[in-house]
């Protein structure tokens, strides 16, 4: 085995270990769009899910079947009908949905049963159990449109699903449900996954979709200045939804976002929109610091936000001990009041537990992150990383391509999070002039 491979593999494996420990015993609900299966992505997705489950995560997989039902309808010469973003399920469409659900369930169970040598599934034993865990009710007539056999989730058999997960099995759900009178109803994958995540109080709801995620500037094309917004606070996601037109298609910005918001508001702390087109998207989102898609996070317990002048007293109280021991440069109250809008803070019950300031240098397309501080009471709980991510978001929204820090004692923390050391002359000219030679601070840069 080559030394180069050892050099890259060992630090990488160590870097993902905290996430393996973090997620062990947690419950993830994964909604997989039928388009992912139609695009030939099922085998790789199944391999990644099997790997995640092997590391102690309980998984409920909900598959979609939109394109498969449409294919069955086309074969029968029947045109699919939609209204308000939902399928109108007549008798023919119901038959097609039942056929598609049966075929896809067979395909999914088959791919999880593979165990060929020299493949990621070798040695894996993934028991997949599906059943009548969903009770449905009809959508009925909405705004004069009869949705016929289209339904909504009435009840989730939470106890049955939990018992199955406790047995070590993966739960597989089709977007199909039955009423208490035995009628069959065609549901949507998104609604089933959302309701199941809410009822289970899952730790994550993950959608594998056609969407790469939601960009910093929604609706505008991809560019260096408009990357994916990797972490979106719930309050911002709600505000964005109010500004968007009603979502009709899976490629509309609000289509998956509305379900993410609904789940977060009902107690699911983290919801994700990932692109199935990216190989390994699940692993990248779950086990890599920066992730790949958009995560909507409920921050009602701890408010992560931009500071106001009212926060100056709390910021001063937080950073004072670190100024005294020389970790931070001394800042007076006037300076912090002047720059209050540059600060990001974490506040809980009126107390500031963390902060950081962002000072942009637009001509150099960079910004300095300064005074990154987390209270000793909450260190080790990820607050520093959350502040860093928010600061990175702010920098991207300004069209900047990097952020830098000057540090004397916390270099390793930044190196673990993608910063690289550079010479002092890398700094923007204005920052070079104010550089304190006596402190001999190390300059670290992270590309965005």
Number of C-alpha atoms within 10 A of each C-alpha: 5 6 8 8 9 11 10 10 12 10 11 12 10 10 16 15 11 11 14 16 11 12 19 15 15 14 22 24 26 26 25 25 23 22 21 21 21 13 10 11 15 20 17 17 22 21 20 19 23 21 17 21 22 15 14 16 22 28 23 28 23 25 28 28 23 18 16 21 22 19 16 19 19 13 11 12 9 13 12 17 14 13 13 13 13 16 20 22 23 17 11 14 24 21 16 22 25 17 14 22 22 12 12 18 15 11 15 18 17 12 17 21 16 19 15 11 9 8 10 16 22 12 12 17 15 22 15 19 15 17 12 13 21 22 21 25 22 22 20 15 10 10 8 7 13 16 20 18 21 25 28 22 24 15 16 21 14 16 11 14 22 16 11 19 19 12 11 18 21 24 22 20 25 27 25 26 29 21 17 11 7 10 13 20 26 29 27 23 23 23 18 25 27 29 22 25 28 22 16 20 20 23 20 26 29 27 30 27 21 20 20 19 25 24 21 21 15 17 12 9 11 13 9 12 18 19 20 21 22 23 23 22 20 23 15 13 19 17 10 15 17 12 10 13 10 15 17 15 13 15 13 16 22 24 18 25 25 18 19 30 25 17 27 25 17 16 16 24 20 24 33 27 26 26 20 25 17 15 13 16 20 25 16 16 20 19 18 14 16 15 17 25 26 25 26 27 23 24 18 14 9 17 16 22 16 19 22 15 12 10 19 21 13 17 25 16 14 20 23 15 13 17 15 11 9 13 16 20 17 12 13 9 12 10 10 19 17 11 17 19 14 20 25 23 29 23 19 15 8 11 15 24 24 27 28 23 24 23 16 18 17 14 8 13 16 25 25 22 22 19 24 19 22 24 18 10 8 12 13 11 10 11 21 21 16 16 24 19 16 22 23 24 21 17 25 24 16 16 17 23 18 19 24 23 21 22 20 13 12 11 18 10 12 19 14 12 14 14 20 15 17 13 9 17 10 13 21 17 13 9 14 13 9 8 15 11 8 6 12 12 16 16 20 23 23 18 13 17
